[in-house]
């Protein structure tokens, strides 16, 4: 791909929401998500000449965002917990019937281990199929299925305990 300022800016505008969203849903911290997104787009700028096609860019960005998020955790950066006072009084949740339930579900997903959390975020947040998730995370498809199955079972179990219900 030919690199020029206009094409990079176009790619940045087109994909910045997806990159930020992935990082934000992984960390639930705006500042960290912005740092990770900045690292990802710096890598994109450095590697744009290596990308095969514009269609390849989205896949490359997802993969790079997930790897940068894991790297951020490995460097010893700990995600601070959000205090109840810091939550907005009326969260912007289009179509959400119960904002409190949405927040509880978000916390349950955040409690998953790294890889299962990424699999759930890519599957339900980015609406990727298991084959695409396998390519992004460089894992076998069966491993992705296994992570997804176990993550959903763990979420059901935690939700039942957390919400005080017998079956979720």
C-alpha positions as a Markdown table, in Angstrom:
| # | Residue | x | y | z |
|---|---|---|---|---|
| 1 | Unk | 0.0 | 0.0 | 0.0 |
| 2 | Unk | 1.3 | 3.4 | -0.8 |
| 3 | Unk | 1.8 | 5.5 | 2.3 |
| 4 | Unk | 0.9 | 9.1 | 2.3 |
| 5 | Unk | -0.5 | 11.4 | 5.0 |
| 6 | Unk | -4.0 | 11.4 | 3.6 |
| 7 | Unk | -4.3 | 7.6 | 3.4 |
| 8 | Unk | -3.0 | 7.2 | 6.9 |
| 9 | Unk | -5.5 | 9.8 | 8.2 |
| 10 | Unk | -8.3 | 8.1 | 6.4 |
| 11 | Unk | -7.4 | 4.7 | 8.0 |
| 12 | Unk | -7.1 | 6.4 | 11.4 |
| 13 | Unk | -10.6 | 7.9 | 11.1 |
| 14 | Unk | -12.1 | 4.7 | 9.8 |
| 15 | Unk | -10.7 | 2.4 | 12.5 |
| 16 | Unk | -10.0 | 4.5 | 15.6 |
| 17 | Unk | -13.4 | 3.7 | 17.2 |
| 18 | Unk | -12.9 | -0.1 | 16.8 |
| 19 | Unk | -9.3 | 0.1 | 18.2 |
| 20 | Unk | -10.3 | 2.2 | 21.1 |
| 21 | Unk | -13.4 | 0.1 | 21.8 |
| 22 | Unk | -11.4 | -3.1 | 22.0 |
| 23 | Unk | -8.9 | -1.6 | 24.3 |
| 24 | Unk | -11.5 | 0.1 | 26.4 |
| 25 | Unk | -13.6 | -3.1 | 26.8 |
| 26 | Unk | -10.4 | -4.9 | 27.8 |
| 27 | Unk | -9.3 | -2.4 | 30.5 |
| 28 | Unk | -12.4 | -0.4 | 31.3 |
| 29 | Unk | -10.1 | 2.6 | 31.6 |
| 30 | Unk | -10.2 | 5.5 | 29.1 |
| 31 | Unk | -6.6 | 6.6 | 29.7 |
| 32 | Unk | -5.2 | 3.2 | 29.2 |
| 33 | Unk | -7.3 | 2.5 | 26.2 |
| 34 | Unk | -6.1 | 5.8 | 24.6 |
| 35 | Unk | -2.5 | 4.8 | 25.3 |
| 36 | Unk | -3.0 | 1.4 | 23.7 |
| 37 | Unk | -4.7 | 2.9 | 20.7 |
| 38 | Unk | -1.9 | 5.4 | 20.3 |
| 39 | Unk | 0.7 | 2.5 | 20.3 |
| 40 | Unk | -1.4 | 0.6 | 17.8 |
| 41 | Unk | -1.7 | 3.5 | 15.4 |
| 42 | Unk | 2.0 | 4.2 | 15.7 |
| 43 | Unk | 2.7 | 0.6 | 14.8 |
| 44 | Unk | 0.3 | 0.9 | 11.9 |
| 45 | Unk | 2.1 | 4.0 | 10.6 |
| 46 | Unk | 5.5 | 2.1 | 10.9 |
| 47 | Unk | 4.1 | -1.0 | 9.2 |
| 48 | Unk | 1.7 | 0.4 | 6.6 |
| 49 | Unk | 4.0 | -0.5 | 3.7 |
| 50 | Unk | 3.9 | -4.2 | 4.8 |
| 51 | Unk | 0.1 | -4.5 | 4.8 |
| 52 | Unk | -1.3 | -6.4 | 1.8 |
| 53 | Unk | -4.5 | -4.5 | 1.2 |
| 54 | Unk | -7.0 | -2.1 | 2.8 |
| 55 | Unk | -9.1 | -5.2 | 3.8 |
| 56 | Unk | -6.2 | -6.5 | 5.7 |
| 57 | Unk | -5.9 | -3.4 | 7.8 |
| 58 | Unk | -8.9 | -4.1 | 10.1 |
| 59 | Unk | -7.7 | -7.6 | 10.8 |
| 60 | Unk | -4.1 | -6.4 | 11.5 |
| 61 | Unk | -5.5 | -3.6 | 13.8 |
| 62 | Unk | -7.6 | -6.1 | 15.8 |
| 63 | Unk | -4.7 | -8.5 | 16.2 |
| 64 | Unk | -2.3 | -5.7 | 17.1 |
| 65 | Unk | -4.7 | -4.2 | 19.6 |
| 66 | Unk | -5.2 | -7.5 | 21.4 |
| 67 | Unk | -1.4 | -8.1 | 21.5 |
| 68 | Unk | -0.7 | -4.5 | 22.8 |
| 69 | Unk | -3.4 | -4.9 | 25.5 |
| 70 | Unk | -1.8 | -8.1 | 26.7 |
| 71 | Unk | 1.7 | -6.5 | 26.5 |
| 72 | Unk | 0.4 | -3.6 | 28.6 |
| 73 | Unk | -0.7 | -6.0 | 31.3 |
| 74 | Unk | 2.5 | -7.9 | 31.2 |
| 75 | Unk | 4.5 | -4.7 | 31.7 |
| 76 | Unk | 3.0 | -4.6 | 35.2 |
| 77 | Unk | 0.4 | -1.9 | 34.6 |
| 78 | Unk | -2.6 | -2.7 | 36.8 |
| 79 | Unk | -6.0 | -1.7 | 35.8 |
| 80 | Unk | -7.5 | 0.5 | 38.6 |
| 81 | Unk | -10.9 | -0.3 | 39.8 |
| 82 | Unk | -13.7 | 2.1 | 39.0 |
| 83 | Unk | -15.3 | 3.6 | 42.1 |
| 84 | Unk | -19.0 | 3.9 | 42.2 |
| 85 | Unk | -18.8 | 7.7 | 42.5 |
| 86 | Unk | -16.9 | 7.8 | 39.2 |
| 87 | Unk | -19.7 | 6.1 | 37.3 |
| 88 | Unk | -22.1 | 8.5 | 35.4 |
| 89 | Unk | -25.5 | 8.9 | 36.9 |
| 90 | Unk | -27.2 | 8.2 | 33.5 |
| 91 | Unk | -24.9 | 6.1 | 31.4 |
| 92 | Unk | -25.1 | 6.3 | 27.6 |
| 93 | Unk | -26.4 | 2.8 | 26.9 |
| 94 | Unk | -28.6 | 2.9 | 23.8 |
| 95 | Unk | -31.2 | 0.2 | 24.0 |
| 96 | Unk | -30.2 | -1.0 | 27.4 |
| 97 | Unk | -33.2 | -1.6 | 29.6 |
| 98 | Unk | -31.3 | -1.8 | 32.8 |
| 99 | Unk | -28.0 | 0.2 | 33.1 |
| 100 | Unk | -27.2 | -1.5 | 36.4 |
| 101 | Unk | -27.5 | -4.9 | 34.9 |
| 102 | Unk | -25.3 | -3.8 | 31.9 |
| 103 | Unk | -22.6 | -2.6 | 34.4 |
| 104 | Unk | -22.8 | -5.9 | 36.3 |
| 105 | Unk | -22.4 | -7.9 | 33.1 |
| 106 | Unk | -19.5 | -5.7 | 32.1 |
| 107 | Unk | -17.7 | -6.4 | 35.4 |
| 108 | Unk | -18.4 | -10.1 | 35.0 |
| 109 | Unk | -16.7 | -10.1 | 31.6 |
| 110 | Unk | -13.8 | -8.0 | 33.0 |
| 111 | Unk | -13.3 | -10.7 | 35.6 |
| 112 | Unk | -12.4 | -13.3 | 33.0 |
| 113 | Unk | -8.8 | -14.2 | 32.4 |
| 114 | Unk | -7.0 | -12.4 | 29.5 |
| 115 | Unk | -7.5 | -14.7 | 26.5 |
| 116 | Unk | -11.1 | -15.8 | 27.3 |
| 117 | Unk | -12.0 | -12.1 | 27.9 |
| 118 | Unk | -10.5 | -11.2 | 24.5 |
| 119 | Unk | -12.4 | -14.1 | 22.8 |
| 120 | Unk | -15.7 | -12.9 | 24.4 |
| 121 | Unk | -15.0 | -9.3 | 23.4 |
| 122 | Unk | -14.1 | -10.2 | 19.8 |
| 123 | Unk | -17.1 | -12.5 | 19.5 |
| 124 | Unk | -19.8 | -10.4 | 21.0 |
| 125 | Unk | -18.3 | -6.9 | 21.0 |
| 126 | Unk | -16.8 | -7.0 | 17.5 |
| 127 | Unk | -19.2 | -9.7 | 16.1 |
| 128 | Unk | -16.3 | -11.8 | 14.7 |
| 129 | Unk | -16.8 | -15.5 | 14.0 |
| 130 | Unk | -14.5 | -18.1 | 15.6 |
| 131 | Unk | -12.4 | -18.4 | 12.5 |
| 132 | Unk | -11.7 | -14.6 | 12.4 |
| 133 | Unk | -11.0 | -14.7 | 16.2 |
| 134 | Unk | -8.5 | -17.5 | 15.6 |
| 135 | Unk | -6.7 | -15.5 | 13.0 |
| 136 | Unk | -6.6 | -12.4 | 15.2 |
| 137 | Unk | -5.3 | -14.2 | 18.2 |
| 138 | Unk | -3.2 | -16.7 | 16.2 |
| 139 | Unk | -4.9 | -19.6 | 17.9 |
| 140 | Unk | -6.4 | -22.8 | 16.5 |
| 141 | Unk | -10.2 | -22.5 | 15.9 |
| 142 | Unk | -10.8 | -25.4 | 18.4 |
| 143 | Unk | -8.9 | -23.5 | 21.0 |
| 144 | Unk | -11.1 | -20.4 | 20.4 |
| 145 | Unk | -14.2 | -22.5 | 20.7 |
| 146 | Unk | -12.9 | -24.0 | 23.9 |
| 147 | Unk | -12.1 | -20.6 | 25.4 |
| 148 | Unk | -15.5 | -19.3 | 24.4 |
| 149 | Unk | -17.4 | -22.3 | 25.8 |
| 150 | Unk | -15.5 | -22.2 | 29.1 |
| 151 | Unk | -15.8 | -18.4 | 29.3 |
| 152 | Unk | -19.6 | -18.5 | 28.8 |
| 153 | Unk | -20.0 | -21.3 | 31.3 |
| 154 | Unk | -17.9 | -19.3 | 33.8 |
| 155 | Unk | -20.0 | -16.2 | 33.1 |
| 156 | Unk | -23.2 | -18.1 | 33.7 |
| 157 | Unk | -21.9 | -19.5 | 37.0 |
| 158 | Unk | -20.6 | -16.1 | 38.2 |
| 159 | Unk | -23.8 | -14.3 | 37.0 |
| 160 | Unk | -25.9 | -16.8 | 39.0 |
| 161 | Unk | -23.9 | -16.1 | 42.1 |
| 162 | Unk | -23.5 | -12.4 | 41.5 |
| 163 | Unk | -27.2 | -11.8 | 40.6 |
| 164 | Unk | -28.4 | -14.3 | 43.2 |
| 165 | Unk | -30.4 | -16.3 | 40.7 |
| 166 | Unk | -30.6 | -20.1 | 40.3 |
| 167 | Unk | -30.3 | -20.0 | 36.5 |
| 168 | Unk | -29.2 | -17.3 | 34.2 |
